[in-house]
């Protein structure tokens, strides 16, 4: 046994105590060696991300070139920021940005709290069989194809044969929600909430499942009501999850659902339904303006990335919770 010198905190016999032996500095190789099983598990996902997300970034240079079929991806003339300036100066820029931001913000403002509220309600259900039935019921709409979903909207909201159309006609109103500029955003957002709120609530239910049952017992002993239990036990447990998901949602603020919006578009609602995603498709695929569409898509991505960085910084500054 080594005795420490009280003045130097070193052993009298010259040996080094195990408590103060410096640890080896962690290196990338040591990390891989220690956790190689975990790395092997996620290796397929890493490969898929590299193939489908990083390798295609090679095509970003199209946004800075005059694309020519005969010269390939790298053979076109370098034009710099020409197409970015063309997009910003175009007469469609203001309308596209307005429509995209309005639809995205409406989806976040109304759609983000929906799965949280649903998860809190489901978590309060005591009877397990009834709880599973509710969960299964609210999950099912997520698996409906987007084409089928828009088809359901057309059937339900049709002014001639739809349920809503018949009800409106019986009340003396003549409305066509699918062709109305004012009704497009509410129809899109509310149907999106109905379709995805149940599925998005899964992660919040998982967070609530990790809450210590003793906290609920303590709340009951203290005479807490259900609302007080939700406020002081459930909500603090899911706040970190809420912040992370909100940061990720802000990183997609200019990414609206292309398929659904494109399928819901018609000549009557086009002034409010034309967004960046549908415009890029029409310019790039239909009009064959590949460089111009690539520039618009890159512009959209950079704006999203800026929002992601800003929201991550704000969350880290005020809550000490962030993605990195």
VMD Tcl script that draws the C-alpha trace (Angstrom):
set ca {
  {0.00 0.00 0.00}
  {1.37 3.41 -0.97}
  {1.22 6.30 1.53}
  {0.83 9.85 0.18}
  {3.11 12.67 1.22}
  {0.72 15.40 2.53}
  {2.92 18.17 1.08}
  {3.42 16.79 -2.45}
  {0.39 14.42 -2.69}
  {2.84 11.82 -4.05}
  {3.38 8.35 -2.60}
  {6.28 8.09 -0.20}
  {7.51 4.89 -1.85}
  {7.54 6.50 -5.32}
  {4.64 4.50 -6.78}
  {1.77 6.15 -8.69}
  {-1.74 5.74 -7.27}
  {-4.23 4.27 -9.73}
  {-6.69 7.11 -8.99}
  {-4.37 9.72 -10.51}
  {-3.03 7.69 -13.44}
  {-3.76 9.76 -16.58}
  {-6.27 8.16 -18.91}
  {-5.44 7.45 -22.51}
  {-6.73 10.07 -24.87}
  {-9.66 8.80 -26.89}
  {-8.88 8.46 -30.59}
  {-11.03 7.64 -33.58}
  {-9.40 4.23 -33.88}
  {-9.98 3.41 -30.21}
  {-13.60 4.50 -30.51}
  {-14.16 2.23 -33.51}
  {-12.38 -0.63 -31.79}
  {-14.45 -0.24 -28.62}
  {-17.84 0.14 -30.31}
  {-17.33 -1.81 -33.52}
  {-20.58 -3.75 -33.03}
  {-22.59 -0.52 -33.00}
  {-20.76 0.82 -36.06}
  {-21.45 -2.41 -37.94}
  {-25.16 -2.06 -37.10}
  {-25.41 1.44 -38.55}
  {-23.04 0.79 -41.46}
  {-25.88 0.00 -43.96}
  {-27.62 3.28 -43.05}
  {-24.34 5.20 -43.47}
  {-23.78 3.63 -46.90}
  {-27.34 4.50 -48.02}
  {-26.93 8.11 -46.87}
  {-23.59 8.45 -48.67}
  {-24.97 6.99 -51.91}
  {-28.27 8.85 -52.03}
  {-27.45 12.08 -50.17}
  {-23.76 12.92 -50.51}
  {-22.73 11.55 -53.90}
  {-25.58 13.40 -55.69}
  {-24.16 16.67 -54.28}
  {-21.72 16.41 -57.17}
  {-24.56 17.72 -59.33}
  {-24.79 20.98 -57.36}
  {-22.36 22.49 -59.85}
  {-25.19 22.52 -62.39}
  {-26.50 25.59 -60.58}
  {-23.34 27.44 -61.60}
  {-23.04 26.15 -65.19}
  {-24.88 26.50 -68.48}
  {-25.95 22.88 -68.76}
  {-25.40 21.21 -72.12}
  {-26.48 17.63 -72.81}
  {-23.54 17.05 -75.14}
  {-20.93 18.15 -72.59}
  {-22.13 16.31 -69.49}
  {-22.36 17.59 -65.93}
  {-18.98 19.31 -65.89}
  {-18.70 20.43 -69.52}
  {-21.04 23.39 -69.51}
  {-19.86 26.97 -69.45}
  {-19.34 28.40 -65.95}
  {-21.85 31.23 -65.35}
  {-21.45 31.76 -61.60}
  {-24.50 33.21 -59.84}
  {-26.40 33.99 -63.04}
  {-29.36 31.71 -62.30}
  {-29.60 32.73 -58.66}
  {-29.91 36.36 -59.74}
  {-32.40 35.34 -62.42}
  {-34.60 33.64 -59.83}
  {-34.45 36.53 -57.35}
  {-35.23 39.06 -60.08}
  {-38.06 37.00 -61.59}
  {-41.69 38.08 -61.15}
  {-42.45 34.68 -59.52}
  {-39.96 35.08 -56.67}
  {-42.17 37.01 -54.24}
  {-45.22 34.81 -54.81}
  {-43.23 31.58 -54.51}
  {-41.54 32.64 -51.29}
  {-44.80 33.93 -49.80}
  {-46.77 30.78 -50.66}
  {-44.00 28.47 -49.43}
  {-43.48 30.31 -46.14}
  {-47.21 30.65 -45.43}
  {-47.90 26.95 -46.00}
  {-44.81 25.87 -44.04}
  {-45.45 28.17 -41.08}
  {-49.12 27.18 -40.95}
  {-48.10 23.51 -40.95}
  {-45.57 24.09 -38.14}
  {-47.76 26.35 -36.00}
  {-50.81 24.08 -36.18}
  {-49.17 20.74 -36.93}
  {-46.29 20.75 -34.44}
  {-48.42 20.88 -31.24}
  {-50.95 18.33 -32.57}
  {-48.88 15.15 -31.95}
  {-47.78 16.50 -28.55}
  {-51.38 17.03 -27.44}
  {-52.39 13.65 -28.87}
  {-49.53 11.89 -27.06}
  {-50.44 13.54 -23.76}
  {-54.07 12.47 -24.17}
  {-53.21 8.88 -25.10}
  {-50.78 8.68 -22.19}
  {-53.63 9.48 -19.79}
  {-55.66 6.45 -20.95}
  {-55.41 3.83 -18.22}
  {-57.08 0.82 -19.86}
  {-54.35 -0.84 -21.97}
  {-56.62 -2.44 -24.60}
  {-58.44 0.83 -25.23}
  {-55.11 2.64 -25.34}
  {-53.75 0.26 -28.01}
  {-56.93 0.61 -30.02}
  {-56.64 4.40 -30.02}
  {-52.98 4.25 -30.99}
  {-53.64 1.90 -33.90}
  {-56.54 4.04 -35.10}
  {-54.56 7.30 -35.15}
  {-51.51 5.64 -36.77}
  {-53.40 4.22 -39.77}
  {-53.89 7.46 -41.79}
  {-50.11 7.83 -42.05}
  {-49.96 4.75 -44.30}
  {-52.48 6.10 -46.79}
  {-50.88 6.87 -50.15}
  {-50.70 10.56 -50.96}
  {-52.58 9.96 -54.21}
  {-55.35 8.19 -52.28}
  {-55.35 10.99 -49.71}
  {-55.91 13.68 -52.33}
  {-58.51 11.45 -53.95}
  {-60.37 11.30 -50.63}
  {-60.26 15.09 -50.41}
  {-61.68 15.37 -53.91}
  {-64.49 12.96 -53.04}
  {-65.35 14.58 -49.71}
  {-64.99 18.23 -50.77}
  {-66.49 18.04 -54.24}
  {-69.25 20.68 -54.57}
  {-71.43 18.28 -56.58}
  {-70.94 14.81 -55.08}
  {-69.00 15.37 -51.86}
  {-70.36 15.17 -48.34}
  {-69.22 18.70 -47.54}
  {-70.69 19.97 -50.79}
  {-74.09 18.45 -50.02}
  {-74.09 19.86 -46.49}
  {-73.14 23.32 -47.77}
  {-75.83 23.14 -50.47}
  {-78.49 22.14 -47.93}
  {-77.54 25.21 -45.87}
  {-77.79 27.47 -48.89}
  {-74.06 27.89 -49.55}
  {-72.29 27.27 -52.84}
  {-68.65 26.57 -51.98}
  {-65.84 24.73 -53.71}
  {-63.05 24.33 -51.16}
  {-60.69 22.68 -53.65}
  {-60.89 25.65 -56.00}
  {-60.85 28.39 -53.38}
  {-57.67 30.37 -52.79}
  {-58.69 31.14 -49.20}
  {-59.49 27.52 -48.38}
  {-56.40 25.89 -49.92}
  {-54.05 26.39 -46.96}
  {-56.59 25.33 -44.27}
  {-57.54 22.22 -46.27}
  {-53.89 21.31 -46.82}
  {-52.83 21.87 -43.19}
  {-55.83 20.23 -41.50}
  {-55.67 17.15 -43.74}
  {-51.92 16.93 -43.09}
  {-52.51 17.02 -39.33}
  {-55.17 14.31 -39.61}
  {-52.84 12.11 -41.63}
  {-49.58 12.48 -39.70}
  {-50.34 13.59 -36.13}
  {-50.85 10.04 -34.89}
  {-47.62 8.77 -36.40}
  {-45.62 11.77 -35.17}
  {-46.91 11.21 -31.64}
  {-44.97 7.94 -31.37}
  {-41.72 9.61 -30.38}
  {-43.47 11.63 -27.67}
  {-45.17 8.50 -26.34}
  {-41.74 6.85 -26.21}
  {-40.43 9.80 -24.19}
  {-43.42 9.61 -21.84}
  {-42.87 5.87 -21.38}
  {-39.47 6.63 -19.82}
  {-41.00 8.73 -17.03}
  {-40.46 7.18 -13.58}
  {-43.83 5.74 -12.37}
  {-42.97 6.96 -8.87}
  {-43.47 10.53 -10.10}
  {-47.08 9.71 -10.98}
  {-47.57 8.03 -7.61}
  {-46.15 11.08 -5.85}
  {-48.45 13.35 -7.84}
  {-51.48 11.28 -6.81}
  {-50.44 11.33 -3.16}
  {-50.10 15.12 -3.34}
  {-53.60 15.35 -4.78}
  {-52.57 16.53 -8.24}
  {-55.28 16.60 -10.90}
  {-54.73 15.18 -14.39}
  {-53.97 18.64 -15.74}
  {-51.42 19.24 -12.98}
  {-49.86 15.83 -13.66}
  {-49.51 16.70 -17.34}
  {-48.11 20.14 -16.52}
  {-45.57 19.16 -13.87}
  {-44.67 15.58 -14.82}
  {-45.39 14.83 -18.49}
  {-44.45 18.12 -20.14}
  {-41.02 18.47 -18.47}
  {-40.24 14.90 -19.58}
  {-40.83 15.63 -23.27}
  {-39.43 19.18 -23.45}
  {-35.99 18.02 -24.75}
  {-37.70 15.94 -27.46}
  {-39.93 18.87 -28.37}
  {-36.96 21.22 -28.77}
  {-34.97 18.80 -30.94}
  {-37.93 18.10 -33.23}
  {-38.75 21.81 -33.45}
  {-35.18 22.55 -34.54}
  {-35.45 19.88 -37.24}
  {-38.82 21.20 -38.40}
  {-37.39 24.72 -38.73}
  {-34.65 23.24 -40.90}
  {-37.40 22.26 -43.36}
  {-39.30 25.53 -43.25}
  {-39.17 25.98 -47.03}
  {-39.73 22.30 -47.80}
  {-43.41 21.73 -48.38}
  {-44.94 18.44 -49.43}
  {-44.44 18.38 -53.20}
  {-46.70 15.42 -54.00}
  {-49.74 16.61 -52.06}
  {-49.54 20.23 -53.20}
  {-48.95 19.21 -56.81}
  {-51.93 16.83 -56.75}
  {-54.17 19.47 -55.11}
  {-53.25 22.17 -57.61}
  {-55.73 23.38 -60.20}
  {-55.98 26.58 -62.27}
  {-58.27 28.21 -59.68}
  {-56.01 27.78 -56.60}
  {-52.67 28.06 -58.42}
  {-51.94 31.63 -57.20}
  {-51.64 30.32 -53.60}
  {-50.57 26.71 -54.26}
  {-47.52 27.32 -56.44}
  {-44.52 26.75 -54.15}
  {-40.79 26.36 -54.73}
  {-40.98 22.55 -54.92}
  {-43.64 22.48 -57.64}
  {-42.01 25.37 -59.50}
  {-38.65 23.53 -59.57}
  {-40.39 20.47 -61.02}
  {-42.12 22.46 -63.73}
  {-38.99 24.45 -64.63}
  {-36.54 21.55 -64.47}
  {-38.43 18.49 -65.68}
  {-41.16 19.94 -67.88}
  {-39.28 22.95 -69.30}
  {-35.83 21.24 -69.31}
  {-34.14 24.23 -67.64}
  {-31.90 22.06 -65.47}
  {-29.37 24.69 -64.40}
  {-32.08 27.15 -63.44}
  {-34.01 24.56 -61.42}
  {-30.78 23.38 -59.74}
  {-30.05 26.97 -58.68}
  {-33.55 27.37 -57.23}
  {-33.27 24.07 -55.36}
  {-29.85 25.02 -53.96}
  {-31.18 28.43 -52.90}
  {-34.02 26.67 -51.07}
  {-31.60 24.31 -49.32}
  {-29.29 27.12 -48.19}
  {-32.22 29.04 -46.66}
  {-33.32 25.91 -44.79}
  {-29.78 25.31 -43.56}
  {-29.55 28.90 -42.31}
  {-32.80 28.48 -40.37}
  {-31.50 25.22 -38.90}
  {-28.27 26.83 -37.70}
  {-30.10 29.84 -36.26}
  {-32.68 27.76 -34.39}
  {-30.03 25.38 -33.10}
  {-28.02 28.33 -31.76}
  {-31.08 29.89 -30.10}
  {-32.09 26.58 -28.48}
  {-28.57 25.98 -27.20}
  {-28.31 29.53 -25.87}
  {-31.57 29.53 -23.91}
  {-32.22 25.87 -23.06}
  {-28.81 24.21 -23.41}
  {-30.45 21.61 -25.70}
  {-29.32 21.39 -29.29}
  {-28.40 19.05 -32.13}
  {-24.69 19.74 -31.64}
}
mol new
graphics top color blue
foreach p $ca { graphics top sphere $p radius 0.5 }
foreach p [lrange $ca 0 end-1] q [lrange $ca 1 end] { graphics top cylinder $p $q radius 0.2 }
display resetview
